[in-house]
Amino acid sequence: MTLAAEKKLEHIGETCPVQDSIHDLAQVFTNRTNAVWRYDQYIANADGNRRLQDFWRDMKRQDQQACDRMRELLAEQLQSQGSQQGTQQSQRSV
């Protein structure tokens, strides 16, 4: 990497509004929801190919289930982090 490119990236990650584990979950959630959004088009593109359409339907179902679980986990983790931050702020102000 060139010095100029390194300079552009040197401050990335200094400020993190959420824990890495929450960021990871949000990142995967975004990727999966984007995939689910596209599966209907993939199914339509496979018109006439029942096996491929079934594959895309299975992927859509699996990713929808994964998104449901991730949504619950994100809510729990964000609430937990918010509670922890509130406690830490209260302790600092004492």
For each residue, the residues with C-beta under 8 A, 3 or more apart:
1: 5 6 9
2: 5 6
3: 6 7
4: 7 8
5: 1 2 8 9
6: 1 2 3 9 10
7: 3 4 10
8: 4 5
9: 1 5 6 12
10: 6 7
11: 14
12: 9
13: 16
14: 11
15:
16: 13 19 20 23
17:
18: 22 23 26 78 81
19: 16 22 23 77 81
20: 16 23 24
21: 24 25 77
22: 18 19 25 26 74 77 78 81
23: 16 18 19 20 26 27
24: 20 21 27 28
25: 21 22 28 29 70 73 74 77
26: 18 22 23 29 30 74
27: 23 24 30 31
28: 24 25 31 32 70
29: 25 26 32 33 67 70 71 74
30: 26 27 33 34
31: 27 28 34 35
32: 28 29 35 36 63 66 67 70
33: 29 30 36 37 67
34: 30 31 37 38
35: 31 32 38 39 59 63
36: 32 33 39 60 63 64 67
37: 33 34 40
38: 34 35 41 42
39: 35 36 42 43 56 57 59 60 63
40: 37 43 44 60
41: 38 44 45
42: 38 39 45 46 56
43: 39 40 46 53 56 57 60
44: 40 41 47
45: 41 42
46: 42 43 49 52 53 56
47: 44 53
48:
49: 46 52 53
50: 53 54
51: 54 55
52: 46 49 55 56
53: 43 46 47 49 50 56 57
54: 50 51 57 58
55: 51 52 58 59
56: 39 42 43 46 52 53 59 60
57: 39 43 53 54 60 61
58: 54 55 61 62
59: 35 39 55 56 62 63
60: 36 39 40 43 56 57 63 64
61: 57 58 64 65
62: 58 59 65 66
63: 32 35 36 39 59 60 66 67
64: 36 60 61 67 68
65: 61 62 68 69
66: 32 62 63 69 70
67: 29 32 33 36 63 64 70 71
68: 64 65 71 72
69: 65 66 72 73
70: 25 28 29 32 66 67 73 74
71: 29 67 68 74 75
72: 68 69 75 76
73: 25 69 70 76 77
74: 22 25 26 29 70 71 77 78
75: 71 72 78 79
76: 72 73 79 80
77: 19 21 22 25 73 74 80 81
78: 18 22 74 75 81 82
79: 75 76 82 83
80: 76 77 83 84
81: 18 19 22 77 78 84 85
82: 78 79 85 86
83: 79 80 86 87
84: 80 81 87 88
85: 81 82 88 89
86: 82 83 89 90
87: 83 84 90 91
88: 84 85 91 92
89: 85 86 92 93
90: 86 87 93 94
91: 87 88 94
92: 88 89
93: 89 90
94: 90 91
